[in-house]
Amino acid sequence: MNMDINNEIRPISYDLPYAVDITLYKYNHLDNLIISQLRKNSKYEPVPGESSFIVTVEEFIDVIEKYFVNELIEARLLTDVTIKNGVNSIYFLDRIFNNFHNLEYVKVNISNIRKFSRLLNITKERQVISFDYRIITSVVNLSNYFTTDESLNLVNAFFIEIGIIETDHFDKGKSYYSITTQDFMAFITSIEENYFEDESFETQYTETMDILYSLIDQKSETDNTRLIIITDYPD
């Protein structure tokens, strides 16, 4: 029987997530212990009107490494054979914290559902292990991907042309701006369709669009992650 890990994202996106949203289950023994230790040993912020709180990644990792040492060791020893019976929240949290290098915050949602399974049957021959998390915010620093003044000026010009960046009365664009992933992709797709037969546009911006497409994966698009896009304007 094949077994996949659900909610994987591509390595190119590992540096982007800044805040994630996870669900822990009150009536799961391990999850409830994690919730309890976070409340006792972190400066968490309750979310008004919700059964949720926000904690920094640094504090979350400290709690796991201090109070769940054995569970962490066991999670890191899981293999393709043993993962079906041994997987738990510590396993997934460890993967998230190790993969998302710039992650700063976690929103913890507390579920009162009594019966749940992380093992989902897709077909008789295939099962998927799933952990309920969502990427809330990602930070995209364009200078990390457009590394020359020419390429950075070009992507800025592209965003101004398609209406993502607004310029001031000095024709200077903002150094950062926010947009949801789905709106971002809709902008680019629309422009690509409108300029489909414009060879000069295609020649000028093909490489720019290829890089932008490579930064947005299916997970971020499904979650409709909010992108904080940071740019610079070389002289």
BAPANU-234817 format. One record per residue (C-alpha): residue number from 0; residue in one letter; x, z, y. Coordinates in pm, whole numbers. Layout:
<recs>
rec roba NUM, seke a, X X, Z Z, Y Y
...
</recs>
This chain:
<recs>
rec roba 0, seke m, X 0, Z 0, Y 0
rec roba 1, seke n, X 140, Z -97, Y 339
rec roba 2, seke m, X 148, Z 161, Y 615
rec roba 3, seke d, X 204, Z 90, Y 982
rec roba 4, seke i, X 259, Z 313, Y 1282
rec roba 5, seke n, X -7, Z 234, Y 1541
rec roba 6, seke n, X 50, Z 229, Y 1920
rec roba 7, seke e, X 408, Z 107, Y 1900
rec roba 8, seke i, X 546, Z -64, Y 2209
rec roba 9, seke r, X 830, Z -309, Y 2253
rec roba 10, seke p, X 1178, Z -179, Y 2340
rec roba 11, seke i, X 1182, Z -363, Y 2674
rec roba 12, seke s, X 905, Z -129, Y 2788
rec roba 13, seke y, X 1072, Z 197, Y 2690
rec roba 14, seke d, X 1210, Z 263, Y 3038
rec roba 15, seke l, X 881, Z 209, Y 3223
rec roba 16, seke p, X 637, Z 490, Y 3129
rec roba 17, seke y, X 629, Z 775, Y 3381
rec roba 18, seke a, X 318, Z 965, Y 3268
rec roba 19, seke v, X 123, Z 963, Y 2942
rec roba 20, seke d, X -209, Z 1103, Y 2831
rec roba 21, seke i, X -226, Z 1261, Y 2481
rec roba 22, seke t, X -496, Z 1434, Y 2276
rec roba 23, seke l, X -435, Z 1750, Y 2074
rec roba 24, seke y, X -701, Z 1902, Y 1849
rec roba 25, seke k, X -807, Z 2262, Y 1898
rec roba 26, seke y, X -914, Z 2302, Y 1535
rec roba 27, seke n, X -592, Z 2159, Y 1393
rec roba 28, seke h, X -358, Z 2452, Y 1324
rec roba 29, seke l, X -36, Z 2288, Y 1446
rec roba 30, seke d, X -199, Z 2128, Y 1749
rec roba 31, seke n, X -355, Z 2459, Y 1848
rec roba 32, seke l, X -14, Z 2631, Y 1823
rec roba 33, seke i, X 137, Z 2364, Y 2048
rec roba 34, seke i, X -141, Z 2410, Y 2304
rec roba 35, seke s, X -96, Z 2788, Y 2295
rec roba 36, seke q, X 281, Z 2778, Y 2339
rec roba 37, seke l, X 255, Z 2527, Y 2625
rec roba 38, seke r, X 12, Z 2755, Y 2806
rec roba 39, seke k, X 234, Z 3058, Y 2753
rec roba 40, seke n, X 570, Z 2899, Y 2826
rec roba 41, seke s, X 523, Z 2626, Y 3087
rec roba 42, seke k, X 409, Z 2601, Y 3446
rec roba 43, seke y, X 123, Z 2375, Y 3349
rec roba 44, seke e, X -140, Z 2250, Y 3594
rec roba 45, seke p, X -505, Z 2260, Y 3482
rec roba 46, seke v, X -709, Z 1947, Y 3551
rec roba 47, seke p, X -1025, Z 2052, Y 3740
rec roba 48, seke g, X -1346, Z 1983, Y 3550
rec roba 49, seke e, X -1167, Z 1882, Y 3230
rec roba 50, seke s, X -1038, Z 2047, Y 2912
rec roba 51, seke s, X -695, Z 1921, Y 3005
rec roba 52, seke f, X -372, Z 2023, Y 3170
rec roba 53, seke i, X -55, Z 1855, Y 3294
rec roba 54, seke v, X 294, Z 1963, Y 3194
rec roba 55, seke t, X 638, Z 1822, Y 3263
rec roba 56, seke v, X 822, Z 1648, Y 2982
rec roba 57, seke e, X 1118, Z 1880, Y 3032
rec roba 58, seke e, X 904, Z 2188, Y 2968
rec roba 59, seke f, X 721, Z 2021, Y 2678
rec roba 60, seke i, X 1049, Z 1939, Y 2505
rec roba 61, seke d, X 1179, Z 2293, Y 2564
rec roba 62, seke v, X 868, Z 2437, Y 2396
rec roba 63, seke i, X 898, Z 2207, Y 2093
rec roba 64, seke e, X 1270, Z 2268, Y 2048
rec roba 65, seke k, X 1231, Z 2646, Y 2082
rec roba 66, seke y, X 910, Z 2721, Y 1893
rec roba 67, seke f, X 877, Z 2431, Y 1648
rec roba 68, seke v, X 1232, Z 2390, Y 1518
rec roba 69, seke n, X 1139, Z 2360, Y 1150
rec roba 70, seke e, X 855, Z 2115, Y 1219
rec roba 71, seke l, X 1091, Z 1905, Y 1430
rec roba 72, seke i, X 1355, Z 1893, Y 1156
rec roba 73, seke e, X 1093, Z 1798, Y 896
rec roba 74, seke a, X 950, Z 1526, Y 1123
rec roba 75, seke r, X 1292, Z 1368, Y 1168
rec roba 76, seke l, X 1347, Z 1361, Y 791
rec roba 77, seke l, X 1027, Z 1169, Y 714
rec roba 78, seke t, X 1070, Z 839, Y 534
rec roba 79, seke d, X 841, Z 543, Y 471
rec roba 80, seke v, X 743, Z 713, Y 145
rec roba 81, seke t, X 680, Z 1068, Y 275
rec roba 82, seke i, X 532, Z 985, Y 615
rec roba 83, seke k, X 176, Z 951, Y 484
rec roba 84, seke n, X 154, Z 1318, Y 388
rec roba 85, seke g, X 398, Z 1467, Y 639
rec roba 86, seke v, X 312, Z 1306, Y 970
rec roba 87, seke n, X 180, Z 1531, Y 1247
rec roba 88, seke s, X 176, Z 1567, Y 1627
rec roba 89, seke i, X 539, Z 1686, Y 1638
rec roba 90, seke y, X 649, Z 1361, Y 1475
rec roba 91, seke f, X 471, Z 1147, Y 1732
rec roba 92, seke l, X 567, Z 1361, Y 2031
rec roba 93, seke d, X 932, Z 1348, Y 1927
rec roba 94, seke r, X 916, Z 969, Y 1907
rec roba 95, seke i, X 749, Z 942, Y 2247
rec roba 96, seke f, X 1002, Z 1171, Y 2417
rec roba 97, seke n, X 1297, Z 993, Y 2259
rec roba 98, seke n, X 1173, Z 642, Y 2330
rec roba 99, seke f, X 1038, Z 680, Y 2683
rec roba 100, seke h, X 1356, Z 762, Y 2872
rec roba 101, seke n, X 1201, Z 803, Y 3216
rec roba 102, seke l, X 886, Z 988, Y 3115
rec roba 103, seke e, X 818, Z 1282, Y 3350
rec roba 104, seke y, X 465, Z 1410, Y 3286
rec roba 105, seke v, X 220, Z 1456, Y 3000
rec roba 106, seke k, X -151, Z 1510, Y 3042
rec roba 107, seke v, X -273, Z 1712, Y 2743
rec roba 108, seke n, X -639, Z 1666, Y 2651
rec roba 109, seke i, X -786, Z 1930, Y 2420
rec roba 110, seke s, X -1041, Z 1795, Y 2171
rec roba 111, seke n, X -1303, Z 2014, Y 2002
rec roba 112, seke i, X -1353, Z 1769, Y 1717
rec roba 113, seke r, X -1325, Z 1963, Y 1391
rec roba 114, seke k, X -1266, Z 1680, Y 1146
rec roba 115, seke f, X -1026, Z 1398, Y 1217
rec roba 116, seke s, X -758, Z 1199, Y 1042
rec roba 117, seke r, X -454, Z 1018, Y 1177
rec roba 118, seke l, X -462, Z 796, Y 870
rec roba 119, seke l, X -692, Z 502, Y 937
rec roba 120, seke n, X -797, Z 257, Y 665
rec roba 121, seke i, X -775, Z -99, Y 799
rec roba 122, seke t, X -821, Z -270, Y 462
rec roba 123, seke k, X -792, Z -162, Y 100
rec roba 124, seke e, X -428, Z -265, Y 112
rec roba 125, seke r, X -334, Z -143, Y 457
rec roba 126, seke q, X -340, Z 190, Y 638
rec roba 127, seke v, X -240, Z 271, Y 994
rec roba 128, seke i, X -113, Z 608, Y 1114
rec roba 129, seke s, X -249, Z 662, Y 1463
rec roba 130, seke f, X -171, Z 907, Y 1743
rec roba 131, seke d, X -408, Z 918, Y 2038
rec roba 132, seke y, X -200, Z 858, Y 2350
rec roba 133, seke r, X -228, Z 641, Y 2657
rec roba 134, seke i, X 29, Z 533, Y 2914
rec roba 135, seke i, X -119, Z 641, Y 3246
rec roba 136, seke t, X 154, Z 535, Y 3487
rec roba 137, seke s, X 464, Z 319, Y 3463
rec roba 138, seke v, X 732, Z 266, Y 3725
rec roba 139, seke v, X 879, Z -83, Y 3757
rec roba 140, seke n, X 1190, Z -102, Y 3972
rec roba 141, seke l, X 1228, Z -474, Y 4029
rec roba 142, seke s, X 1598, Z -447, Y 4115
rec roba 143, seke n, X 1664, Z -344, Y 3753
rec roba 144, seke y, X 1536, Z -681, Y 3630
rec roba 145, seke f, X 1606, Z -909, Y 3926
rec roba 146, seke t, X 1969, Z -820, Y 3973
rec roba 147, seke t, X 2079, Z -1067, Y 4242
rec roba 148, seke d, X 1968, Z -1085, Y 4604
rec roba 149, seke e, X 1839, Z -1436, Y 4540
rec roba 150, seke s, X 1623, Z -1340, Y 4243
rec roba 151, seke l, X 1489, Z -1028, Y 4416
rec roba 152, seke n, X 1399, Z -1224, Y 4728
rec roba 153, seke l, X 1229, Z -1480, Y 4507
rec roba 154, seke v, X 1010, Z -1228, Y 4325
rec roba 155, seke n, X 918, Z -1067, Y 4658
rec roba 156, seke a, X 819, Z -1409, Y 4791
rec roba 157, seke f, X 617, Z -1468, Y 4475
rec roba 158, seke f, X 425, Z -1140, Y 4518
rec roba 159, seke i, X 360, Z -1215, Y 4885
rec roba 160, seke e, X 234, Z -1562, Y 4799
rec roba 161, seke i, X -10, Z -1440, Y 4534
rec roba 162, seke g, X -131, Z -1153, Y 4752
rec roba 163, seke i, X 9, Z -848, Y 4573
rec roba 164, seke i, X 242, Z -759, Y 4861
rec roba 165, seke e, X 101, Z -741, Y 5212
rec roba 166, seke t, X 340, Z -793, Y 5503
rec roba 167, seke d, X 334, Z -608, Y 5834
rec roba 168, seke h, X 345, Z -768, Y 6180
rec roba 169, seke f, X 724, Z -807, Y 6139
rec roba 170, seke d, X 663, Z -1003, Y 5815
rec roba 171, seke k, X 821, Z -715, Y 5626
rec roba 172, seke g, X 668, Z -620, Y 5292
rec roba 173, seke k, X 616, Z -272, Y 5156
rec roba 174, seke s, X 895, Z -123, Y 4944
rec roba 175, seke y, X 649, Z -2, Y 4681
rec roba 176, seke y, X 292, Z -76, Y 4582
rec roba 177, seke s, X 46, Z 16, Y 4309
rec roba 178, seke i, X -172, Z -201, Y 4088
rec roba 179, seke t, X -333, Z -169, Y 3745
rec roba 180, seke t, X -181, Z -369, Y 3464
rec roba 181, seke q, X -496, Z -572, Y 3403
rec roba 182, seke d, X -523, Z -667, Y 3773
rec roba 183, seke f, X -154, Z -751, Y 3777
rec roba 184, seke m, X -186, Z -983, Y 3477
rec roba 185, seke a, X -503, Z -1138, Y 3622
rec roba 186, seke f, X -318, Z -1221, Y 3944
rec roba 187, seke i, X -32, Z -1390, Y 3760
rec roba 188, seke t, X -257, Z -1576, Y 3516
rec roba 189, seke s, X -479, Z -1701, Y 3797
rec roba 190, seke i, X -184, Z -1828, Y 3998
rec roba 191, seke e, X -35, Z -1992, Y 3691
rec roba 192, seke e, X -363, Z -2174, Y 3627
rec roba 193, seke n, X -407, Z -2276, Y 3993
rec roba 194, seke y, X -54, Z -2414, Y 4019
rec roba 195, seke f, X -49, Z -2560, Y 3668
rec roba 196, seke e, X 28, Z -2914, Y 3789
rec roba 197, seke d, X 249, Z -2813, Y 4084
rec roba 198, seke e, X 598, Z -2897, Y 3959
rec roba 199, seke s, X 772, Z -2745, Y 4262
rec roba 200, seke f, X 595, Z -2411, Y 4210
rec roba 201, seke e, X 673, Z -2416, Y 3839
rec roba 202, seke t, X 1040, Z -2497, Y 3904
rec roba 203, seke q, X 1069, Z -2221, Y 4164
rec roba 204, seke y, X 889, Z -1940, Y 3984
rec roba 205, seke t, X 903, Z -2005, Y 3607
rec roba 206, seke e, X 1192, Z -1768, Y 3545
rec roba 207, seke t, X 1035, Z -1504, Y 3771
rec roba 208, seke m, X 706, Z -1515, Y 3580
rec roba 209, seke d, X 884, Z -1506, Y 3245
rec roba 210, seke i, X 1058, Z -1181, Y 3340
rec roba 211, seke l, X 734, Z -1030, Y 3472
rec roba 212, seke y, X 547, Z -1122, Y 3153
rec roba 213, seke s, X 823, Z -962, Y 2945
rec roba 214, seke l, X 774, Z -628, Y 3122
rec roba 215, seke i, X 405, Z -597, Y 3033
rec roba 216, seke d, X 324, Z -530, Y 2668
rec roba 217, seke q, X -8, Z -517, Y 2487
rec roba 218, seke k, X -13, Z -137, Y 2490
rec roba 219, seke s, X 11, Z -117, Y 2871
rec roba 220, seke e, X -247, Z -390, Y 2914
rec roba 221, seke t, X -491, Z -222, Y 2674
rec roba 222, seke d, X -440, Z 116, Y 2845
rec roba 223, seke n, X -471, Z -54, Y 3186
rec roba 224, seke t, X -166, Z 142, Y 3294
rec roba 225, seke r, X -120, Z 188, Y 3668
rec roba 226, seke l, X 203, Z 20, Y 3776
rec roba 227, seke i, X 412, Z 162, Y 4059
rec roba 228, seke i, X 624, Z -134, Y 4159
rec roba 229, seke i, X 935, Z -64, Y 4364
rec roba 230, seke t, X 1128, Z -338, Y 4539
rec roba 231, seke d, X 1393, Z -395, Y 4801
rec roba 232, seke y, X 1450, Z -662, Y 5063
rec roba 233, seke p, X 1814, Z -775, Y 5068
rec roba 234, seke d, X 1943, Z -889, Y 5406
</recs>
